[in-house]
Amino acid sequence: MVVEMPRQETAPAPEAAPVAVEPASAPTPTPPPPVKPVGGFVQVETAPPSASDSGTGTA
């Protein structure tokens, strides 16, 4: 009977795993967009999207 208890704890674990995969996918597509406006400038990658606009005018 003691073996059945640990099995139940393992069941809920797999359910939580798939949930974490969803949020991880969202941040992945976010980085690609900023790379396009970079225009070959590595500094823009580190700077926020709003800073890229001001940086372009200064450059």
Residue, then its C-alpha position, 0 to 999 in steps of 0.5 A: m500500500v505504501v507504494e501506491m502513495p508515492r505513485q500519486e505524487t509522481a502523477p501530478a508532477p508530469e502535469a505541471a511540466p507541460v504547463a511550464v513549456e507553454p510560457a517558455s515558448a512565448p519568450t522564445p518568439t520575442p527575441p527574433p523580432p528585435v534582431k530585425p530592427v538591429g540593422g547589424f548593430v549588436q548594441v541594439e540587441t541589448a537595448p530595449p525596443s524603445a531605445s532602438d528608435s532613439g538610437t537610430g536617430t542619433a546614429 
